[in-house]
Amino acid sequence: METLLPDFRSRCQEAVLNLLWRQWCSLGVSGHAAPAHPDRLIDLEALVLATTSLGCLEPRLFDEALDWLTSFGFLINLQRLANLHRTHPLGKSQVLAAIADWLVNNATQPRWKAITRNQPKDRNAPVPEPLFSRSEGPFPATLDQIFHARGLERNAFQPRGMSRAPQPLLPPNLMASLRALIGVSARVEIVLFLSGSQTAIGAAEIARATGYAPRTLQALLQEMLLSGHLLSQEPPTRKTTAPSRRPHARYHLQPSDWAFLTSGKPLPRWTPWASLYTVARSVLAAIPTPGARPIHPSVISSRLRETLAAEGPALAATGLLPALDLRPDAPGSELLQTLADRLPALISNL
């Protein structure tokens, strides 16, 4: 374990930062990275939340992402961002609030006030902490006052303006391009989730996967049925149910109806990025950095087991959990060895 855990942490961090770079560069961030996987849809809200925590491990990545948000932050669904933030221990509230403050004050994006409405600034906050670890960034010569007001120390942020608009025909960018076409709405996630499914799916399952309240999606699904592009299936015995309710209806669509969005290329699959990034963050939080106070492997495995129990269903529903080959009754040492062997490779291949 003396070498396994530090090596596991290092490889996991490298894999997840490379993944963040790939996804941000696909969306138009200035940088050099391998292309995002064409079969995997980029989830904008999960990506923003992951950047508020995991992105702080690499200052340049964080700043290029914020640069992109100054121009294209209007493509973020703030209600869904808040929903995912509430249901996944992924984003850092302090950092997210500072980003929202910056976009409101310096990028003319007043909608982002919705993020900070329930997070008032604490005038009695403790001494500010570094946004980036000292090993990743120098001590700030000139503090950014917006971040400082949220209890975070960093150098004054100056956007470079190098970000480009997302290329609309890149399949991973489909969430951004569809929102640009029809607006920032849960309808976009409904279309994208169902377009990658081979079977009809119920409203509750769609809601769990996309991060919305089932009641909200049920109403939207009934409206979308009127278009003729969303189809429903119901058990024959349920046909007398009022059309406005349809609690047992299952929904599907024809991918060919939406092929124009990618010029005929296959539509990308929905991936539970919030769950996957949460698992990666849990690994980096549970395993101490070199030189830090050691933590017993049994404690580390217990923390990771809790995260996998919470996020496992979403990963299993999309076929990712079997790739980790975890035994439910495996002892802690086996769990850590299996994750070390498989998790960084899984992240790198997505």
C-alpha positions in Angstrom: 0.0 0.0 0.0 2.9 2.3 0.6 3.5 2.7 -3.2 0.0 1.7 -4.4 -1.9 4.6 -3.0 0.4 7.5 -4.1 0.7 6.0 -7.5 -3.1 5.5 -7.8 -3.7 9.1 -6.7 -1.2 10.4 -9.2 -2.5 8.4 -12.2 -6.1 9.2 -11.3 -5.3 13.0 -11.1 -3.5 12.9 -14.4 -6.3 11.0 -16.1 -9.1 13.3 -14.8 -7.2 16.5 -15.7 -6.6 15.2 -19.2 -10.3 14.4 -19.5 -11.2 18.0 -18.3 -8.8 19.4 -20.9 -10.3 17.3 -23.7 -13.8 18.3 -22.9 -13.1 22.0 -22.5 -11.0 22.2 -25.7 -13.7 20.5 -27.6 -16.0 23.3 -26.4 -13.6 25.9 -27.6 -11.2 26.6 -24.8 -7.7 27.7 -25.9 -5.4 24.7 -25.3 -3.9 21.6 -26.8 -5.6 18.2 -26.0 -6.7 15.1 -27.7 -10.2 15.3 -29.2 -13.1 14.5 -26.9 -14.5 11.1 -27.6 -17.0 11.4 -30.4 -19.3 8.8 -28.8 -19.6 10.7 -25.5 -21.8 13.7 -25.0 -20.2 16.5 -22.9 -22.3 17.5 -19.9 -21.8 21.2 -19.5 -23.1 21.5 -15.9 -21.1 18.5 -14.7 -18.0 19.9 -16.4 -18.4 23.3 -14.7 -18.9 21.6 -11.3 -15.9 19.4 -11.8 -13.8 22.4 -12.7 -14.7 24.2 -9.4 -13.0 21.4 -7.5 -10.8 19.2 -9.7 -9.9 22.2 -12.0 -8.2 23.9 -9.1 -5.4 21.4 -9.4 -4.3 23.1 -12.5 -4.5 26.9 -12.6 -4.2 27.2 -16.4 -7.1 24.8 -16.9 -9.3 26.7 -14.4 -8.5 30.1 -16.0 -9.1 29.0 -19.6 -12.5 27.5 -18.5 -13.4 30.8 -16.8 -12.3 32.6 -19.9 -14.8 30.4 -21.9 -17.6 31.1 -19.4 -17.1 34.9 -19.8 -18.2 34.5 -23.4 -20.5 31.5 -23.4 -21.8 31.2 -19.9 -25.3 31.8 -21.2 -25.2 28.2 -22.4 -25.2 26.9 -18.9 -28.5 25.7 -17.4 -28.2 27.3 -14.0 -31.2 25.4 -12.5 -29.7 22.1 -13.6 -26.3 23.3 -12.3 -27.8 23.9 -8.9 -29.6 20.6 -9.0 -26.5 18.6 -9.7 -24.5 20.6 -7.1 -27.1 19.7 -4.5 -27.2 16.0 -5.4 -23.5 15.3 -6.0 -20.6 16.1 -3.7 -18.7 17.4 -6.7 -18.6 21.1 -6.9 -17.1 23.5 -4.3 -19.7 26.0 -3.3 -17.2 28.7 -2.5 -15.5 28.5 -5.9 -18.8 28.3 -7.8 -20.1 31.4 -6.0 -16.9 33.3 -6.9 -17.2 32.3 -10.5 -20.8 33.4 -10.5 -19.8 36.8 -8.9 -17.1 37.3 -11.5 -19.5 36.5 -14.4 -22.1 38.9 -13.0 -19.7 41.8 -12.4 -17.3 41.5 -15.2 -19.0 39.5 -18.0 -22.4 41.1 -18.0 -24.2 37.8 -17.2 -26.8 38.8 -14.6 -28.5 35.3 -14.8 -25.6 33.9 -12.7 -26.9 35.8 -9.7 -29.2 32.8 -9.3 -26.2 30.8 -8.1 -25.3 33.2 -5.4 -28.8 34.1 -4.2 -28.7 31.6 -1.4 -25.0 32.0 -0.7 -24.5 35.5 0.9 -21.0 36.6 1.6 -19.9 36.0 5.1 -18.4 39.2 6.6 -16.9 37.1 9.4 -15.4 34.5 7.2 -12.1 32.9 8.3 -8.8 33.8 6.7 -8.9 33.3 2.9 -7.5 30.0 1.6 -5.6 29.6 -1.6 -7.7 28.7 -4.6 -4.8 26.8 -6.1 -2.3 24.8 -4.1 1.0 26.5 -3.6 2.7 23.7 -5.5 0.5 24.5 -8.6 0.5 28.3 -8.5 2.6 31.1 -7.1 1.5 33.3 -4.2 -0.7 36.0 -5.8 1.0 39.3 -6.2 -2.3 41.1 -6.8 -5.4 39.6 -5.2 -8.5 39.2 -7.2 -11.0 41.0 -5.1 -14.1 39.1 -6.3 -12.5 35.8 -5.3 -11.1 37.3 -2.1 -14.6 38.3 -1.1 -15.5 34.7 -1.2 -12.6 33.7 1.0 -10.3 32.6 -1.8 -6.8 33.9 -2.6 -5.7 34.0 -6.2 -4.0 36.4 -8.6 -6.2 39.0 -10.3 -8.0 37.1 -13.1 -7.7 38.7 -16.6 -9.5 36.8 -19.3 -7.4 36.4 -22.5 -10.4 36.3 -24.8 -8.9 33.3 -26.7 -11.9 31.0 -26.3 -13.9 30.1 -29.4 -17.5 29.2 -29.8 -18.2 25.4 -29.6 -18.1 23.8 -33.1 -21.7 22.9 -33.7 -21.1 19.7 -35.7 -18.8 18.0 -33.2 -20.9 15.3 -31.7 -19.6 15.8 -28.1 -20.7 19.5 -28.3 -24.3 18.6 -29.0 -25.6 19.9 -25.7 -24.2 23.3 -26.4 -25.3 23.4 -30.0 -28.8 22.2 -29.3 -29.2 24.8 -26.5 -28.0 27.5 -28.9 -30.7 26.3 -31.3 -33.8 25.9 -29.1 -32.8 27.5 -25.8 -31.5 26.5 -22.4 -34.2 24.1 -21.3 -34.8 20.6 -19.8 -36.2 19.7 -23.3 -32.6 19.6 -24.5 -31.6 17.0 -21.9 -34.7 14.9 -22.6 -33.8 14.8 -26.4 -30.2 14.0 -25.8 -30.8 11.3 -23.2 -33.4 9.5 -25.2 -31.5 9.8 -28.5 -28.8 7.6 -27.0 -31.2 5.0 -25.7 -32.2 1.8 -27.4 -35.4 1.4 -25.4 -38.3 3.4 -24.2 -37.7 5.0 -20.7 -40.0 6.2 -18.0 -40.1 9.8 -16.7 -38.7 9.0 -13.3 -35.6 7.3 -14.9 -35.1 10.2 -17.3 -35.3 12.7 -14.3 -32.8 10.7 -12.2 -30.3 10.6 -15.1 -30.6 14.2 -16.2 -30.9 15.9 -12.8 -34.4 17.3 -12.9 -37.5 16.9 -10.6 -39.8 14.1 -12.0 -42.8 16.4 -11.8 -41.0 19.0 -14.0 -40.1 16.4 -16.6 -43.5 14.8 -16.6 -45.2 18.0 -17.6 -42.6 18.7 -20.3 -42.8 15.2 -21.7 -46.6 15.6 -22.2 -46.0 18.9 -24.1 -43.3 17.4 -26.3 -45.5 14.5 -27.3 -47.5 17.0 -29.3 -44.6 17.5 -31.6 -44.8 14.0 -33.0 -41.0 13.6 -32.6 -41.3 12.3 -29.0 -43.2 9.0 -28.8 -44.6 7.1 -25.9 -45.5 3.6 -25.0 -47.9 2.6 -22.3 -49.1 -0.8 -20.9 -52.5 -1.6 -22.5 -54.2 -1.6 -19.1 -53.2 2.0 -18.5 -54.8 3.6 -21.5 -57.7 5.0 -19.4 -55.3 7.1 -17.4 -55.7 10.8 -17.9 -53.3 12.0 -20.6 -51.9 14.7 -18.4 -50.7 12.2 -15.9 -49.5 9.0 -17.6 -47.4 7.8 -14.7 -46.5 4.6 -16.4 -45.8 5.9 -19.8 -42.4 5.2 -21.4 -40.8 7.6 -23.9 -38.5 7.2 -26.9 -37.6 9.1 -30.1 -36.2 8.3 -33.5 -32.5 9.2 -33.7 -32.9 9.8 -37.4 -35.1 12.8 -36.6 -32.1 14.5 -35.0 -29.3 13.3 -37.3 -29.2 16.8 -38.8 -27.5 18.1 -35.6 -24.4 16.1 -36.4 -24.5 16.0 -40.2 -25.5 12.3 -40.1 -22.8 11.2 -37.7 -24.0 8.9 -34.9 -25.5 10.8 -32.0 -23.2 10.6 -28.9 -24.2 8.6 -25.8 -25.4 10.1 -22.6 -22.7 9.6 -19.9 -23.2 10.1 -16.2 -20.3 12.6 -15.9 -21.3 14.0 -12.6 -21.1 10.5 -11.0 -17.8 9.7 -12.7 -16.2 13.0 -11.7 -17.5 12.5 -8.2 -15.8 9.2 -7.9 -12.5 10.7 -9.2 -12.8 13.6 -6.7 -13.5 11.1 -3.9 -10.2 9.3 -4.7 -8.2 12.5 -4.7 -9.8 13.6 -1.5 -9.5 10.3 0.3 -5.8 9.5 -0.5 -3.4 12.0 1.1 -1.0 14.0 -1.0 2.7 13.1 -0.6 4.0 14.6 2.7 0.5 14.9 4.2 -0.5 13.0 7.4 -1.1 9.4 6.4 -4.6 7.8 6.5 -5.1 4.1 7.1 -6.1 2.2 4.0 -9.2 0.8 5.7 -10.5 4.4 6.2 -9.7 5.3 2.5 -11.5 2.2 1.2 -14.5 2.9 3.4 -14.8 6.4 2.0 -14.5 5.2 -1.5 -17.1 2.4 -0.9 -19.6 5.0 0.3 -19.1 7.1 -2.9 -19.4 4.0 -5.1 -22.6 3.0 -3.4 -24.1 6.4 -4.1 -22.8 6.8 -7.7 -22.8 3.2 -8.7 -26.4 3.0 -10.0 -25.8 5.8 -12.5 -22.6 4.2 -13.7 -24.2 0.8 -13.9 -27.2 2.1 -15.9 -24.8 3.2 -18.6 -22.5 0.2 -18.6 -19.5 1.9 -16.9 -19.6 0.1 -13.6 -18.8 -3.4 -15.0 -15.6 -1.9 -16.5 -14.3 -1.5 -12.9 -15.0 -5.2 -12.1 -15.7 -4.6 -8.4 -16.8 -7.4 -6.1 -19.5 -6.1 -3.7 -18.0 -8.2 -0.8 -14.3 -7.4 -1.6 -12.1 -6.5 1.3 -10.7 -3.0 1.4 -7.3 -4.0 0.1 -8.8 -5.7 -2.9 -11.1 -2.7 -3.6 -8.2 -0.3 -3.6 -6.1 -2.6 -5.8 -9.0 -3.0 -8.3 -9.7 0.7 -8.5 -6.0 1.5 -8.9 -5.8 -1.0 -11.8 -9.0 0.1 -13.6 -10.3 3.6 -12.7 -7.5 5.7 -14.3 -7.7 3.6 -17.5 -11.5 3.9 -17.6 -11.3 7.7 -17.3 -8.5 7.9 -19.9 -10.6 5.9 -22.4 -13.7 8.1 -22.1 
